[in-house]
Amino acid sequence: MPSTRDLIGQARVREAALSQVAALMADARGSAHALDGTVEVTVDALGALRRLWLAPSVIDADPLRLAARSRSRSRRWSRPRRTATTKSRSSWAKT
């Protein structure tokens, strides 16, 4: 049977490992873009939107028509590319 000190040591090792996983997940990003180049989205490992880029041609478009167009062309979206980055969250602000 492990001693209390052994259990505390194991807990600290696990805590450090989980901390590293959390840090990696915070920096992990996945991006996808429309093949026609009108939209690009980037999400983090938990699925939160981190960056949305819209082509100037769709900025003034009717949102309902754009959504319908996106859904009808959803098969044309490229496969997501996974990236790991160390950019800070503030650097993902829309430019």
C-alpha atoms as a printed R data frame, in Angstrom:
   type eleno elety resid chain resno       x      y       z
1  ATOM     1    CA   MET     A     1   0.000  0.000   0.000
2  ATOM     2    CA   PRO     A     2   1.487  3.398  -0.985
3  ATOM     3    CA   SER     A     3   2.256  5.886   1.713
4  ATOM     4    CA   THR     A     4   0.587  9.284   1.966
5  ATOM     5    CA   ARG     A     5   3.760 10.921   0.664
6  ATOM     6    CA   ASP     A     6   3.778  8.578  -2.344
7  ATOM     7    CA   LEU     A     7   0.154  9.459  -3.106
8  ATOM     8    CA   ILE     A     8   0.910 13.173  -2.809
9  ATOM     9    CA   GLY     A     9   3.879 12.756  -5.148
10 ATOM    10    CA   GLN     A    10   1.757 10.882  -7.703
11 ATOM    11    CA   ALA     A    11  -0.932 13.552  -7.501
12 ATOM    12    CA   ARG     A    12   1.640 16.284  -8.167
13 ATOM    13    CA   VAL     A    13   3.009 14.400 -11.175
14 ATOM    14    CA   ARG     A    14  -0.515 14.010 -12.591
15 ATOM    15    CA   GLU     A    15  -1.286 17.656 -11.917
16 ATOM    16    CA   ALA     A    16   1.834 18.728 -13.821
17 ATOM    17    CA   ALA     A    17   0.925 16.448 -16.753
18 ATOM    18    CA   LEU     A    18  -2.619 17.831 -16.899
19 ATOM    19    CA   SER     A    19  -1.253 21.348 -16.808
20 ATOM    20    CA   GLN     A    20   0.856 20.589 -19.892
21 ATOM    21    CA   VAL     A    21  -2.166 19.147 -21.705
22 ATOM    22    CA   ALA     A    22  -4.201 22.250 -20.897
23 ATOM    23    CA   ALA     A    23  -1.405 24.468 -22.234
24 ATOM    24    CA   LEU     A    24  -1.189 22.455 -25.469
25 ATOM    25    CA   MET     A    25  -4.947 22.602 -25.933
26 ATOM    26    CA   ALA     A    26  -4.949 26.363 -25.381
27 ATOM    27    CA   ASP     A    27  -2.487 26.755 -28.255
28 ATOM    28    CA   ALA     A    28  -3.991 24.189 -30.654
29 ATOM    29    CA   ARG     A    29  -5.924 25.619 -33.602
30 ATOM    30    CA   GLY     A    30  -7.804 24.181 -36.537
31 ATOM    31    CA   SER     A    31  -8.755 26.122 -39.648
32 ATOM    32    CA   ALA     A    32 -11.059 25.569 -42.596
33 ATOM    33    CA   HIS     A    33 -11.864 27.721 -45.570
34 ATOM    34    CA   ALA     A    34 -14.330 27.795 -48.421
35 ATOM    35    CA   LEU     A    35 -12.875 26.688 -51.721
36 ATOM    36    CA   ASP     A    36 -14.097 29.905 -53.319
37 ATOM    37    CA   GLY     A    37 -12.033 31.883 -50.784
38 ATOM    38    CA   THR     A    38 -14.930 33.805 -49.271
39 ATOM    39    CA   VAL     A    39 -14.728 32.523 -45.686
40 ATOM    40    CA   GLU     A    40 -12.057 31.207 -43.345
41 ATOM    41    CA   VAL     A    41 -12.619 30.129 -39.753
42 ATOM    42    CA   THR     A    42 -10.197 29.140 -37.017
43 ATOM    43    CA   VAL     A    43 -11.252 27.371 -33.825
44 ATOM    44    CA   ASP     A    44  -9.380 26.222 -30.751
45 ATOM    45    CA   ALA     A    45  -9.220 22.650 -29.442
46 ATOM    46    CA   LEU     A    46 -12.482 23.136 -27.554
47 ATOM    47    CA   GLY     A    47 -14.295 24.436 -30.636
48 ATOM    48    CA   ALA     A    48 -14.391 28.110 -29.659
49 ATOM    49    CA   LEU     A    49 -14.181 30.512 -32.581
50 ATOM    50    CA   ARG     A    50 -10.791 32.253 -32.570
51 ATOM    51    CA   ARG     A    51 -10.753 33.901 -35.978
52 ATOM    52    CA   LEU     A    52 -13.302 34.603 -38.688
53 ATOM    53    CA   TRP     A    53 -12.269 36.106 -41.990
54 ATOM    54    CA   LEU     A    54 -14.786 37.150 -44.622
55 ATOM    55    CA   ALA     A    55 -13.912 38.271 -48.130
56 ATOM    56    CA   PRO     A    56 -14.911 41.858 -48.866
57 ATOM    57    CA   SER     A    57 -17.474 40.528 -51.348
58 ATOM    58    CA   VAL     A    58 -19.534 38.942 -48.549
59 ATOM    59    CA   ILE     A    59 -19.275 41.690 -45.919
60 ATOM    60    CA   ASP     A    60 -22.392 43.473 -47.158
61 ATOM    61    CA   ALA     A    61 -24.249 40.304 -48.180
62 ATOM    62    CA   ASP     A    62 -27.597 39.405 -46.649
63 ATOM    63    CA   PRO     A    63 -26.747 37.064 -43.724
64 ATOM    64    CA   LEU     A    64 -29.628 34.701 -44.520
65 ATOM    65    CA   ARG     A    65 -28.565 34.340 -48.141
66 ATOM    66    CA   LEU     A    66 -24.928 33.872 -47.147
67 ATOM    67    CA   ALA     A    67 -25.887 31.174 -44.622
68 ATOM    68    CA   ALA     A    68 -28.043 29.402 -47.199
69 ATOM    69    CA   ARG     A    69 -25.233 29.614 -49.737
70 ATOM    70    CA   SER     A    70 -22.748 28.250 -47.216
71 ATOM    71    CA   ARG     A    71 -25.003 25.334 -46.301
72 ATOM    72    CA   SER     A    72 -25.656 24.457 -49.927
73 ATOM    73    CA   ARG     A    73 -21.937 24.455 -50.634
74 ATOM    74    CA   SER     A    74 -20.867 22.785 -47.403
75 ATOM    75    CA   ARG     A    75 -19.505 19.809 -49.331
76 ATOM    76    CA   ARG     A    76 -17.150 22.160 -51.130
77 ATOM    77    CA   TRP     A    77 -15.372 23.248 -47.941
78 ATOM    78    CA   SER     A    78 -11.794 22.134 -47.687
79 ATOM    79    CA   ARG     A    79 -10.660 19.662 -45.101
80 ATOM    80    CA   PRO     A    80  -9.658 21.356 -41.846
81 ATOM    81    CA   ARG     A    81  -5.960 21.787 -41.346
82 ATOM    82    CA   ARG     A    82  -4.649 21.366 -37.865
83 ATOM    83    CA   THR     A    83  -2.075 23.785 -36.624
84 ATOM    84    CA   ALA     A    84  -0.349 24.415 -33.357
85 ATOM    85    CA   THR     A    85   0.624 27.953 -32.642
86 ATOM    86    CA   THR     A    86   1.892 30.019 -29.796
87 ATOM    87    CA   LYS     A    87   0.134 33.206 -30.871
88 ATOM    88    CA   SER     A    88  -1.581 35.010 -28.066
89 ATOM    89    CA   ARG     A    89  -5.335 35.289 -28.217
90 ATOM    90    CA   SER     A    90  -5.131 39.020 -28.817
91 ATOM    91    CA   SER     A    91  -3.155 38.424 -32.011
92 ATOM    92    CA   TRP     A    92  -6.209 36.693 -33.522
93 ATOM    93    CA   ALA     A    93  -8.195 39.915 -33.578
94 ATOM    94    CA   LYS     A    94  -9.768 40.634 -36.927
95 ATOM    95    CA   THR     A    95  -7.578 42.846 -39.057
